[in-house]
Amino acid sequence: MKKSNYIALVLGASVLLPACQDQLDLQPVSQTVVGGSGTGTAGSSIKDAASAEAALAGSYAIFKNGSAEYYVMDYFILGDGQADNSYAGADNAAWFEVDEFRILSTNAVSARDWQYLYNHVASANSIIANVPKVPDASLSATRKAQIVGEAKFIRARAYFDLVRIFGDVPLVVDELPTITSENVEEIYGQLYPARSTAEEVYTQILKDLDEAAPAVPKTGPNKMTVTPGAVHTLQAKVYATRKDWAKVKESADKVIALGYTLMPNFEDLWDGKHENSAEAIFELNFEDWSTGGNWGSSMFYGTDWKKFNTPSNDLLKAYDDEKDVVRKASTIYTANVTGKWSDKYWALTKFPFAYKMRNTDASQNIIMYRLADVLLLKAEALNETGDLAGARTLVNQIRTRAKLPATTAADQAAMRLAIEKERRLELAFEGQRWYDLLRTGRVVPVMEAVKDGSGASLNYKPTENRLVWPIPQGEIDKNGNLIQNKGY
């Protein structure tokens, strides 16, 4: 049914409604998976301390299992392949559409990433709604607040991606109640929500983060626990997107005050010997296939039959022009692949691969947030508020580790470009480049200037209407309240 499918994709309710006189025949697919009956809410299984902890663990596990296709692969191709850092690679027509700014509303990647992110929202919603009501005395008020705070960060992080990818999106923060013939009209908007404005979504994101910051655990067993550092890092990113530079600086300073430090060698971040390091703020921890292995490494590094996210000629030229030997060596690996593939961008005798995820036994961790990112966001905030000297100090701190000379940027405009370049070379293949260009309004000029290895233009045409993806056509077909983005 139209209604049941939409609830399954967006609201993620977890129990099967019984067919009786006063209840409608609405049976979401996700409800039938979990089983049970009667309550109509995703959090109906959260009844005591053990189930509350299990729900939170399940929400964290979505990073590695439930939405792994997004978090170990799509996130990075979207952030780098849609920008000038890489080509989509492989043989996936849906990604070619993204790479070449000709995405359609029927694009398979768009459809699945919408679902993955709303699945994460739904898992967080169930925790936020139900954990405070758990009567189990063994679940202390402090621990309840921590769990809810962690879930609010997870929800905010998912919505931050949704609003940057799709623009205005439905803002779903409540669970679906039991659906009956008496209340269906009242909750119709929850069944088929219209799109909220981006501003409304950002307001909710910041509200969640403000409430999460004092509540989340101060530390955890590893860097995959949401701590104040992760919350304040996300705040800095959101405020940078909103161009609230005073708040960017405030959030960045809160992260810095927590004692994170840059690793002495850039390679330490990626060699697999220093995971959960002093520089990492939020890091997805992978062990093996049984607990949700990181198979993205194989897709990027070319050990599988694919070769997604191939470094671009433009990115290699940027490293070479800067004489950035240190970061290039840790970011890009080249090999002779003659006889394995054909490629329109690269000679097969010296073919490049994204190298930051290089351990192909499924145990490679993924650093989502780290201190260098925060320092460069603070540098940007300082530059935008007139503190050129302060910005220069932070940029040079990052450049010193890369064994590069001090920046020569002498004014605000030059420093903007210097920070943009520094973020590109420092954070390549960490899913950041597209969003940096998007928030600074630089997508169109930068992408129109991209050239291939021979110096010829690649003719990218990222019009203003192509800065967000289309709302998936399948969602519009199921929900008449959704309006498509302009240009699709």
C-alpha positions as CSV (number, residue, x, y, z in Angstrom):
1,M,0.0,0.0,0.0
2,K,1.0,3.6,-0.5
3,K,0.8,4.5,3.2
4,S,2.5,1.4,4.5
5,N,5.5,1.7,2.2
6,Y,6.0,5.3,3.2
7,I,5.9,4.6,6.9
8,A,8.4,1.8,6.4
9,L,10.9,4.0,4.7
10,V,10.6,7.1,6.7
11,L,9.1,6.5,10.1
12,G,10.6,3.1,10.7
13,A,7.9,1.8,13.1
14,S,8.6,-1.6,14.5
15,V,5.4,-3.6,15.3
16,L,2.7,-5.2,13.2
17,L,-0.7,-3.7,13.7
18,P,-3.4,-6.4,14.2
19,A,-6.3,-6.4,11.8
20,C,-9.3,-5.5,13.9
21,Q,-12.4,-3.3,13.6
22,D,-10.9,-0.1,15.0
23,Q,-7.4,-0.4,13.4
24,L,-6.6,0.3,9.8
25,D,-5.0,-2.1,7.4
26,L,-1.6,-0.4,7.6
27,Q,1.2,-2.9,7.9
28,P,4.6,-1.3,7.2
29,V,7.3,-3.6,5.9
30,S,9.6,-2.7,8.8
31,Q,6.9,-3.6,11.3
32,T,6.6,-7.1,10.0
33,V,10.3,-7.6,10.3
34,V,10.4,-7.0,14.0
35,G,7.1,-8.5,14.9
36,G,4.9,-7.9,17.9
37,S,1.6,-6.1,17.9
38,G,-0.5,-3.3,19.3
39,T,1.6,-0.3,20.1
40,G,2.6,1.0,16.7
41,T,5.9,2.6,17.8
42,A,9.5,1.8,16.9
43,G,10.4,2.1,20.6
44,S,7.9,-0.4,22.0
45,S,10.7,-2.8,22.7
46,I,12.5,-0.3,25.0
47,K,11.2,-1.4,28.4
48,D,14.2,-1.7,30.7
49,A,17.8,-0.9,31.1
50,A,19.0,-3.7,28.9
51,S,16.7,-2.9,26.0
52,A,17.5,0.8,26.3
53,E,21.2,0.0,26.0
54,A,20.5,-2.5,23.1
55,A,18.5,0.2,21.3
56,L,21.5,2.6,21.5
57,A,23.9,-0.1,20.4
58,G,21.6,-0.8,17.5
59,S,21.7,2.9,16.5
60,Y,25.5,2.9,16.6
61,A,25.5,-0.3,14.6
62,I,23.7,1.4,11.8
63,F,26.9,3.1,11.0
64,K,28.5,-0.3,10.3
65,N,25.6,-2.6,9.3
66,G,22.1,-1.1,8.8
67,S,23.3,1.7,6.5
68,A,26.9,0.6,5.8
69,E,26.4,1.2,2.0
70,Y,26.1,4.9,2.9
71,Y,28.7,5.3,5.7
72,V,31.5,3.2,4.2
73,M,31.0,4.1,0.5
74,D,28.4,6.6,-0.6
75,Y,29.4,9.2,1.9
76,F,32.9,9.4,0.4
77,I,32.0,9.3,-3.3
78,L,29.4,12.0,-2.7
79,G,31.9,14.1,-0.8
80,D,34.8,13.7,-3.1
81,G,33.6,12.2,-6.4
82,Q,30.8,14.8,-6.8
83,A,33.6,17.4,-6.3
84,D,36.9,17.8,-8.1
85,N,38.8,15.3,-5.9
86,S,37.9,12.1,-7.7
87,Y,35.9,10.4,-10.5
88,A,33.1,8.1,-9.6
89,G,35.0,5.2,-11.1
90,A,33.8,1.6,-11.5
91,D,30.9,0.8,-13.7
92,N,27.9,2.2,-11.8
93,A,25.6,4.3,-14.0
94,A,23.9,5.9,-11.0
95,W,27.2,7.3,-9.8
96,F,28.2,8.5,-13.3
97,E,25.0,10.6,-13.1
98,V,26.2,12.2,-9.9
99,D,29.7,12.6,-11.0
100,E,28.7,14.4,-14.2
101,F,25.9,16.6,-12.8
102,R,23.1,14.8,-14.7
103,I,21.4,13.0,-11.8
104,L,17.8,12.0,-12.3
105,S,15.0,11.7,-9.8
106,T,15.0,7.9,-10.4
107,N,18.7,7.7,-9.4
108,A,19.3,4.5,-7.3
109,V,22.0,6.1,-5.1
110,S,19.7,9.0,-4.2
111,A,16.9,6.6,-3.3
112,R,19.0,4.4,-1.1
113,D,20.8,7.2,0.7
114,W,17.5,8.9,1.5
115,Q,16.3,5.6,3.0
116,Y,19.5,4.9,4.9
117,L,19.6,8.3,6.5
118,Y,15.9,8.3,7.5
119,N,16.5,4.8,8.9
120,H,19.1,6.3,11.2
121,V,16.7,9.1,12.1
122,A,14.0,6.6,13.0
123,S,16.3,4.6,15.2
124,A,17.3,7.8,17.1
125,N,13.6,8.9,17.4
126,S,12.6,5.7,19.1
127,I,15.4,6.1,21.7
128,I,14.6,9.8,22.3
129,A,10.9,9.1,22.8
130,N,11.1,6.0,24.9
131,V,14.2,5.9,27.0
132,P,13.1,8.7,29.4
133,K,10.0,6.6,30.1
134,V,11.8,3.4,31.2
135,P,10.8,2.6,34.8
136,D,13.8,0.4,35.5
137,A,15.6,1.7,38.6
138,S,18.9,0.3,37.4
139,L,18.9,2.8,34.5
140,S,19.9,6.0,36.3
141,A,18.7,9.4,35.3
142,T,22.3,10.3,34.3
143,R,22.5,7.3,32.0
144,K,19.1,8.0,30.5
145,A,20.3,11.5,29.7
146,Q,23.5,10.1,28.2
147,I,21.6,7.7,25.9
148,V,19.2,10.3,24.8
149,G,22.1,12.8,24.2
150,E,23.9,10.3,22.0
151,A,20.7,9.6,20.0
152,K,20.2,13.3,19.5
153,F,23.7,13.6,18.1
154,I,23.0,10.7,15.7
155,R,19.7,12.3,14.6
156,A,21.4,15.7,14.1
157,R,24.2,14.1,12.1
158,A,21.8,12.3,9.8
159,Y,19.7,15.4,9.2
160,F,22.8,17.5,8.5
161,D,23.6,15.1,5.6
162,L,19.9,15.0,4.5
163,V,19.5,18.8,4.3
164,R,22.9,19.3,2.6
165,I,22.1,16.6,0.0
166,F,18.4,17.2,-0.7
167,G,17.7,20.7,0.6
168,D,14.3,21.0,2.2
169,V,13.3,17.6,3.6
170,P,10.6,16.2,5.9
171,L,11.5,16.8,9.5
172,V,10.4,13.8,11.5
173,V,11.2,13.9,15.2
174,D,8.3,11.9,16.7
175,E,7.4,8.3,16.6
176,L,4.3,7.0,14.8
177,P,1.6,6.2,17.3
178,T,-0.8,3.3,16.9
179,I,-2.9,4.0,13.8
180,T,-6.6,3.6,14.2
181,S,-9.7,4.7,12.3
182,E,-10.2,7.4,15.0
183,N,-6.8,9.0,14.7
184,V,-5.8,8.6,11.1
185,E,-6.8,12.1,10.1
186,E,-5.0,13.5,13.1
187,I,-1.7,11.8,12.3
188,Y,-2.0,12.0,8.5
189,G,0.8,14.6,8.5
190,Q,3.1,12.1,10.2
191,L,2.2,9.4,7.7
192,Y,2.9,11.7,4.8
193,P,5.0,14.7,5.9
194,A,5.6,17.6,3.7
195,R,9.1,19.1,3.3
196,S,10.3,21.4,6.1
197,T,12.4,24.3,5.1
198,A,16.2,23.9,5.3
199,E,16.1,26.6,8.0
200,E,13.7,24.6,10.1
201,V,15.9,21.5,9.7
202,Y,19.0,23.4,10.8
203,T,17.1,24.8,13.8
204,Q,16.2,21.3,14.9
205,I,19.8,20.1,14.3
206,L,21.2,22.9,16.5
207,K,18.6,22.3,19.2
208,D,19.5,18.6,19.3
209,L,23.2,19.4,19.6
210,D,22.7,22.0,22.3
211,E,20.7,19.4,24.3
212,A,23.2,16.7,23.6
213,A,26.4,18.5,24.5
214,P,26.0,18.6,28.4
215,A,24.5,15.1,28.5
216,V,26.7,12.8,26.4
217,P,29.4,10.7,28.1
218,K,32.8,12.5,28.6
219,T,34.7,9.5,27.3
220,G,34.0,6.0,26.0
221,P,35.8,2.7,25.3
222,N,36.9,4.1,22.0
223,K,36.3,7.1,19.7
224,M,33.0,5.6,18.4
225,T,31.3,6.9,21.5
226,V,29.6,10.2,21.0
227,T,31.3,12.6,23.4
228,P,31.2,16.4,23.8
229,G,34.1,16.7,21.3
230,A,31.9,15.0,18.6
231,V,28.9,17.2,19.4
232,H,30.9,20.5,19.3
233,T,32.6,19.4,16.1
234,L,29.3,18.9,14.4
235,Q,28.1,22.2,15.8
236,A,31.1,23.9,14.3
237,K,30.3,22.4,10.9
238,V,26.7,23.4,11.1
239,Y,27.5,26.9,12.1
240,A,30.1,27.2,9.3
241,T,27.4,26.1,6.8
242,R,25.1,28.9,8.3
243,K,28.1,31.3,8.2
244,D,27.7,32.1,11.9
245,W,31.4,32.6,12.4
246,A,31.3,33.6,16.1
247,K,29.6,30.3,16.8
248,V,32.1,28.4,14.7
249,K,34.9,29.8,16.8
250,E,33.1,29.1,20.0
251,S,32.4,25.5,19.1
252,A,35.9,24.9,17.8
253,D,37.4,26.4,21.0
254,K,35.3,23.9,23.0
255,V,36.7,21.0,21.0
256,I,40.3,22.3,21.3
257,A,39.9,22.8,25.1
258,L,39.1,19.0,25.4
259,G,42.8,18.2,24.8
260,Y,42.8,16.6,21.3
261,T,46.2,16.9,19.6
262,L,47.5,16.5,16.1
263,M,49.3,13.3,15.4
264,P,53.0,14.1,14.9
265,N,53.1,12.4,11.5
266,F,50.2,12.6,8.9
267,E,50.8,8.9,8.0
268,D,50.0,7.9,11.6
269,L,46.3,8.6,10.9
270,W,46.1,6.0,8.1
271,D,48.6,3.2,8.8
272,G,46.3,1.2,11.0
273,K,48.7,1.3,13.9
274,H,47.3,4.4,15.6
275,E,43.5,4.0,15.6
276,N,41.4,6.0,18.0
277,S,44.3,8.4,18.2
278,A,44.7,11.7,20.1
279,E,43.6,13.5,16.9
280,A,40.5,11.5,16.3
281,I,37.2,12.9,17.7
282,F,34.6,10.6,16.3
283,E,35.8,7.4,14.6
284,L,33.9,4.3,13.4
285,N,35.5,1.2,14.8
286,F,35.5,-1.9,12.6
287,E,36.8,-5.3,13.7
288,D,35.8,-8.0,11.2
289,W,32.9,-9.1,9.1
290,S,31.0,-10.6,12.0
291,T,30.4,-7.1,13.5
292,G,30.0,-5.2,10.3
293,G,33.2,-5.1,8.4
294,N,34.5,-2.1,6.5
295,W,34.2,-3.3,2.9
296,G,34.6,0.2,1.5
297,S,38.4,-0.3,1.6
298,S,38.2,-3.0,-1.0
299,M,36.0,-0.9,-3.3
300,F,38.3,2.2,-3.2
301,Y,41.6,0.4,-3.1
302,G,40.9,-1.7,-6.1
303,T,41.3,-5.2,-4.6
304,D,37.6,-5.9,-5.4
305,W,36.4,-6.0,-9.0
306,K,35.5,-2.3,-8.6
307,K,37.7,0.9,-8.4
308,F,35.3,3.5,-7.0
309,N,36.4,7.0,-6.2
310,T,39.4,7.2,-8.5
311,P,41.6,10.2,-7.6
312,S,41.3,12.9,-10.2
313,N,44.0,14.4,-12.4
314,D,43.0,17.7,-10.8
315,L,43.7,16.5,-7.3
316,L,47.1,15.0,-8.1
317,K,48.1,18.3,-9.8
318,A,47.0,20.2,-6.7
319,Y,49.4,18.1,-4.5
320,D,52.2,18.4,-7.0
321,D,51.7,22.2,-7.5
322,E,51.9,22.6,-3.7
323,K,54.9,20.2,-3.5
324,D,52.9,18.4,-0.9
325,V,54.8,15.1,-0.9
326,V,53.8,14.0,2.7
327,R,50.0,14.2,2.3
328,K,50.0,12.9,-1.2
329,A,51.9,9.8,-0.2
330,S,49.3,9.0,2.5
331,T,46.3,9.9,0.3
332,I,47.0,8.4,-3.1
333,Y,48.6,5.1,-4.1
334,T,49.6,4.3,-7.7
335,A,50.0,0.9,-9.3
336,N,50.3,-0.7,-12.7
337,V,46.9,-2.2,-13.5
338,T,47.6,-3.0,-17.2
339,G,45.3,-5.7,-18.3
340,K,42.8,-5.3,-15.4
341,W,40.7,-2.4,-16.5
342,S,40.3,0.3,-19.1
343,D,40.0,3.9,-18.1
344,K,39.3,7.2,-19.9
345,Y,41.1,9.3,-17.3
346,W,44.3,7.5,-16.5
347,A,47.1,5.5,-18.1
348,L,47.0,2.0,-16.7
349,T,50.7,1.9,-16.0
350,K,50.4,4.3,-13.1
351,F,46.8,4.2,-11.9
352,P,45.9,6.0,-8.7
353,F,43.8,4.7,-5.8
354,A,42.3,6.5,-2.8
355,Y,44.7,5.3,0.0
356,K,43.4,6.5,3.3
357,M,41.3,3.4,3.6
358,R,43.7,0.7,2.7
359,N,43.3,-2.2,5.0
360,T,41.1,-4.7,3.0
361,D,40.5,-7.3,5.7
362,A,37.4,-5.3,6.9
363,S,39.0,-3.9,10.0
364,Q,39.9,-0.4,8.7
365,N,38.5,2.3,11.0
366,I,36.9,5.4,9.5
367,I,37.7,8.8,11.0
368,M,34.6,10.9,10.7
369,Y,35.8,13.9,12.7
370,R,39.4,14.9,13.6
371,L,41.2,17.9,15.1
372,A,42.8,19.1,11.9
373,D,39.3,19.7,10.4
374,V,38.3,21.7,13.5
375,L,41.5,23.8,13.4
376,L,40.9,24.7,9.8
377,L,37.2,25.6,10.5
378,K,38.4,27.9,13.3
379,A,41.0,29.4,10.9
380,E,38.1,30.1,8.5
381,A,36.1,31.7,11.3
382,L,39.0,33.9,12.3
383,N,39.7,35.0,8.8
384,E,36.0,35.9,8.2
385,T,35.9,38.0,11.4
386,G,39.1,39.9,10.5
387,D,41.7,38.0,12.5
388,L,44.1,37.2,9.6
389,A,47.1,36.6,12.0
390,G,45.1,34.0,14.0
391,A,44.0,32.3,10.9
392,R,47.5,32.2,9.5
393,T,48.8,30.6,12.8
394,L,46.3,27.7,12.5
395,V,46.9,27.1,8.8
396,N,50.6,27.0,9.4
397,Q,50.2,24.5,12.2
398,I,48.6,22.2,9.7
399,R,51.2,22.9,7.0
400,T,54.1,22.4,9.4
401,R,53.0,18.8,10.0
402,A,52.9,18.3,6.2
403,K,56.5,19.7,6.1
404,L,55.3,22.7,4.0
405,P,56.4,26.3,4.3
406,A,54.2,28.9,5.9
407,T,51.3,30.2,3.8
408,T,51.9,33.4,1.8
409,A,48.3,34.6,2.0
410,A,48.5,38.3,2.7
411,D,44.9,39.4,2.9
412,Q,41.4,38.0,3.7
413,A,40.6,37.0,0.1
414,A,43.9,35.2,-0.3
415,M,43.5,33.5,3.0
416,R,40.0,32.2,2.0
417,L,41.6,30.4,-1.0
418,A,44.5,29.3,1.1
419,I,42.2,27.7,3.7
420,E,40.1,26.1,0.9
421,K,43.2,24.6,-0.6
422,E,44.5,23.4,2.8
423,R,41.2,21.7,3.6
424,R,41.3,20.0,0.2
425,L,44.8,18.6,0.6
426,E,44.4,17.7,4.3
427,L,41.0,16.2,4.1
428,A,40.9,14.5,0.6
429,F,38.9,11.3,0.7
430,E,37.3,12.1,4.0
431,G,34.0,13.1,2.4
432,Q,34.5,16.9,3.0
433,R,35.3,18.6,-0.3
434,W,31.9,18.8,-1.9
435,Y,30.4,20.3,1.3
436,D,33.2,22.8,1.6
437,L,32.6,24.1,-2.0
438,L,28.9,24.1,-1.4
439,R,28.8,26.1,1.8
440,T,31.3,28.7,0.4
441,G,29.4,29.1,-2.9
442,R,32.4,27.9,-4.9
443,V,30.9,24.8,-6.6
444,V,30.2,26.4,-10.0
445,P,33.5,28.2,-10.6
446,V,35.7,25.4,-9.2
447,M,33.9,22.6,-11.1
448,E,33.7,24.5,-14.4
449,A,37.5,25.0,-14.2
450,V,38.3,21.2,-13.7
451,K,40.6,19.7,-16.4
452,D,41.6,16.2,-17.4
453,G,45.2,15.0,-17.5
454,S,45.9,16.6,-20.9
455,G,44.7,20.0,-19.8
456,A,41.3,19.8,-21.6
457,S,38.1,20.9,-19.8
458,L,35.9,18.2,-18.5
459,N,32.9,20.4,-19.2
460,Y,31.2,20.0,-15.8
461,K,28.1,22.2,-15.8
462,P,26.9,22.3,-12.1
463,T,24.0,24.8,-12.4
464,E,22.4,26.2,-9.3
465,N,19.6,23.7,-9.6
466,R,22.1,20.9,-9.5
467,L,23.6,21.8,-6.1
468,V,21.1,19.5,-4.4
469,W,19.9,16.1,-5.4
470,P,16.3,15.4,-6.5
471,I,13.9,14.1,-4.0
472,P,13.7,10.4,-5.0
473,Q,10.8,9.8,-7.4
474,G,9.7,6.7,-5.4
475,E,9.2,8.9,-2.3
476,I,7.1,11.4,-4.3
477,D,5.0,8.6,-5.8
478,K,4.2,7.4,-2.3
479,N,3.7,10.8,-0.7
480,G,1.7,13.4,-2.5
481,N,2.8,16.1,0.0
482,L,6.4,16.0,-1.3
483,I,7.4,18.6,-3.9
484,Q,10.3,18.0,-6.2
485,N,13.4,20.3,-6.2
486,K,13.6,22.8,-9.1
487,G,15.2,21.5,-12.3
488,Y,14.3,17.9,-11.9
